[in-house]
Amino acid sequence: VLLGRADIALAAGLEEGARQARLEQAMQALGRASVLDPASPETGWWFYRAVALSGRMSEDGAAAILSAWRGAPDVDLYALHAGLALAWLGRTDEAIAALRTVADNPRDPALAPMAQGWIGRLNAGVDKAALVAGMGAAPPADAGQTQWTLAGADIFAAVKAAADAQDANDALSTADPQSDQDSQLPDN
């Protein structure tokens, strides 16, 4: 995954021909990474980004973001781009439903207006070229900074409760039973 991400970053400053070649290298590296961990949302996201940045969206690119979104449904950035991919695939109702999860979600105020805008464009009718351009656009700098907050808070609370219980259990099991007996004996 890191090699693919590096290729994507390096492609940004190159002329078109070299840029496309570097993005192709990124897709190959990320394709190899997806063989090792086909369910990885991160790998799916970065493969999709490489395809989107190339300006040549494909069924594989769309499948990658849909897989990333299924693997990490809390990530609004994935949901937004899954909506664009669904629209590109011609599945407009599903696209609007995916975008609605972002538009109606207060956790990421940077992405909600983008999702609202795409819903309006889909309702008005948008062509595939505009969708591909939207897929390749850079996300807002602060997008995704609040990801995983709802599920993450629940998970953190459960982990903390389990750790506290384990600490209490450890304290009880390591307590010296002799010292407890000594404290219960009357003084003579």
C-alpha positions as CSV (number, residue, x, y, z in Angstrom):
1,V,0.0,0.0,0.0
2,L,2.8,2.4,0.9
3,L,4.5,2.0,-2.5
4,G,1.2,2.7,-4.3
5,R,0.6,5.8,-2.1
6,A,4.1,7.0,-2.9
7,D,3.5,6.6,-6.6
8,I,0.3,8.6,-6.3
9,A,2.1,11.4,-4.4
10,L,5.0,11.4,-7.0
11,A,2.5,11.5,-9.9
12,A,1.1,14.9,-8.7
13,G,4.0,17.0,-9.9
14,L,4.6,15.2,-13.3
15,E,3.7,16.0,-16.9
16,E,0.7,14.1,-18.2
17,G,2.6,11.2,-19.8
18,A,4.9,10.6,-16.8
19,R,1.9,11.2,-14.5
20,Q,-0.1,8.5,-16.1
21,A,2.8,6.0,-16.1
22,R,3.3,6.7,-12.3
23,L,-0.4,6.2,-11.6
24,E,-0.3,3.0,-13.5
25,Q,2.6,1.9,-11.3
26,A,0.5,2.8,-8.3
27,M,-2.4,0.7,-9.6
28,Q,-0.1,-2.2,-10.1
29,A,1.4,-1.9,-6.6
30,L,-2.1,-1.5,-5.0
31,G,-3.4,-4.4,-7.1
32,R,-0.7,-6.6,-5.6
33,A,-1.5,-5.3,-2.1
34,S,-5.2,-6.2,-2.6
35,V,-4.2,-9.8,-3.4
36,L,-2.6,-10.0,0.0
37,D,-5.6,-8.4,1.8
38,P,-8.6,-8.2,-0.5
39,A,-10.9,-6.8,2.2
40,S,-8.6,-3.9,3.2
41,P,-10.6,-0.6,3.0
42,E,-7.3,1.3,2.8
43,T,-6.0,-0.6,-0.2
44,G,-9.4,-0.3,-1.9
45,W,-9.4,3.5,-1.3
46,W,-5.9,4.0,-2.6
47,F,-6.5,1.8,-5.7
48,Y,-9.6,3.8,-6.4
49,R,-7.7,7.1,-5.9
50,A,-5.1,6.0,-8.4
51,V,-7.7,5.1,-11.0
52,A,-9.7,8.3,-10.3
53,L,-6.6,10.5,-10.6
54,S,-5.8,8.9,-13.9
55,G,-9.1,10.3,-15.2
56,R,-10.0,6.8,-16.6
57,M,-12.5,5.3,-14.2
58,S,-13.0,1.6,-14.6
59,E,-15.3,-1.1,-13.1
60,D,-12.3,-2.2,-11.0
61,G,-11.8,1.3,-9.6
62,A,-15.5,1.5,-8.8
63,A,-15.5,-1.9,-7.2
64,A,-12.5,-0.9,-5.1
65,I,-14.2,2.1,-3.5
66,L,-17.4,0.1,-3.0
67,S,-15.3,-2.6,-1.2
68,A,-13.6,0.1,0.9
69,W,-17.0,1.6,1.9
70,R,-18.4,-1.8,2.8
71,G,-15.3,-2.5,4.9
72,A,-15.4,0.9,6.7
73,P,-18.9,2.3,6.4
74,D,-18.2,4.9,9.1
75,V,-15.7,6.7,6.8
76,D,-17.6,9.5,5.1
77,L,-14.9,10.1,2.5
78,Y,-15.4,6.5,1.3
79,A,-19.2,6.9,1.4
80,L,-19.0,10.1,-0.7
81,H,-16.8,8.5,-3.3
82,A,-18.9,5.3,-3.2
83,G,-21.8,7.4,-4.1
84,L,-19.9,8.9,-7.1
85,A,-18.9,5.4,-8.2
86,L,-22.4,4.1,-7.9
87,A,-23.6,7.0,-10.1
88,W,-20.9,6.3,-12.6
89,L,-22.1,2.7,-12.7
90,G,-25.6,4.0,-13.4
91,R,-27.1,3.1,-10.1
92,T,-28.4,6.6,-9.3
93,D,-30.8,5.6,-6.5
94,E,-28.1,3.8,-4.6
95,A,-25.7,6.7,-5.3
96,I,-28.1,9.2,-3.7
97,A,-28.6,6.9,-0.7
98,A,-24.9,6.7,-0.2
99,L,-24.4,10.4,-0.6
100,R,-27.4,11.0,1.8
101,T,-25.5,9.2,4.6
102,V,-22.7,11.9,4.3
103,A,-25.0,14.8,3.6
104,D,-27.1,14.1,6.7
105,N,-24.2,13.4,9.0
106,P,-23.0,16.1,11.3
107,R,-19.6,14.4,12.0
108,D,-17.8,15.7,9.0
109,P,-18.9,19.2,8.1
110,A,-16.4,19.5,5.3
111,L,-18.0,16.6,3.3
112,A,-21.7,17.2,4.0
113,P,-22.0,20.2,1.6
114,M,-20.1,18.3,-1.1
115,A,-22.5,15.3,-0.8
116,Q,-25.5,17.7,-0.9
117,G,-24.2,19.3,-4.0
118,W,-23.7,15.9,-5.7
119,I,-27.2,14.8,-4.7
120,G,-28.6,17.9,-6.5
121,R,-26.4,17.3,-9.5
122,L,-27.6,13.7,-9.7
123,N,-31.2,14.7,-9.4
124,A,-30.7,17.2,-12.2
125,G,-28.7,14.8,-14.4
126,V,-25.0,14.7,-14.5
127,D,-22.7,13.1,-17.2
128,K,-20.0,10.6,-16.5
129,A,-17.2,13.1,-17.4
130,A,-18.4,15.3,-14.5
131,L,-18.5,12.3,-12.2
132,V,-15.0,11.2,-13.1
133,A,-13.8,14.8,-12.6
134,G,-15.4,14.8,-9.1
135,M,-13.8,11.4,-8.3
136,G,-10.4,12.8,-9.1
137,A,-10.8,16.1,-7.3
138,A,-8.8,16.5,-4.1
139,P,-10.9,16.1,-0.9
140,P,-11.1,19.2,1.4
141,A,-8.0,19.4,3.6
142,D,-10.1,18.9,6.7
143,A,-12.2,16.0,5.3
144,G,-12.1,12.9,7.3
145,Q,-10.6,14.4,10.4
146,T,-13.5,13.4,12.5
147,Q,-13.9,9.9,11.0
148,W,-14.9,6.9,13.2
149,T,-16.2,9.1,15.9
150,L,-19.6,7.4,16.6
151,A,-18.4,3.8,16.3
152,G,-15.0,4.7,17.5
153,A,-16.5,6.2,20.7
154,D,-18.5,3.1,21.4
155,I,-15.6,0.8,20.7
156,F,-13.3,2.9,22.9
157,A,-15.8,2.8,25.7
158,A,-16.0,-1.0,25.4
159,V,-12.2,-1.4,25.3
160,K,-11.8,0.9,28.3
161,A,-14.4,-1.0,30.3
162,A,-12.8,-4.3,29.5
163,A,-9.3,-2.9,30.4
164,D,-10.7,-1.5,33.7
165,A,-12.3,-4.9,34.5
166,Q,-9.1,-6.7,33.7
167,D,-7.1,-4.3,35.9
168,A,-9.5,-4.9,38.7
169,N,-9.3,-8.7,38.2
170,D,-5.5,-8.5,38.1
171,A,-5.5,-6.5,41.3
172,L,-7.7,-9.1,43.1
173,S,-5.7,-12.0,41.8
174,T,-2.4,-10.5,42.8
175,A,-3.5,-9.3,46.3
176,D,-1.7,-11.1,49.1
177,P,-4.4,-13.3,50.8
178,Q,-2.1,-13.5,54.0
179,S,-2.2,-9.7,54.5
180,D,-6.0,-9.8,54.4
181,Q,-6.1,-12.5,57.0
182,D,-3.6,-10.6,59.2
183,S,-5.8,-7.5,59.1
184,Q,-8.8,-9.5,60.3
185,L,-7.1,-10.9,63.4
186,P,-7.8,-9.1,66.7
187,D,-4.9,-7.4,68.4
188,N,-3.8,-9.0,71.6
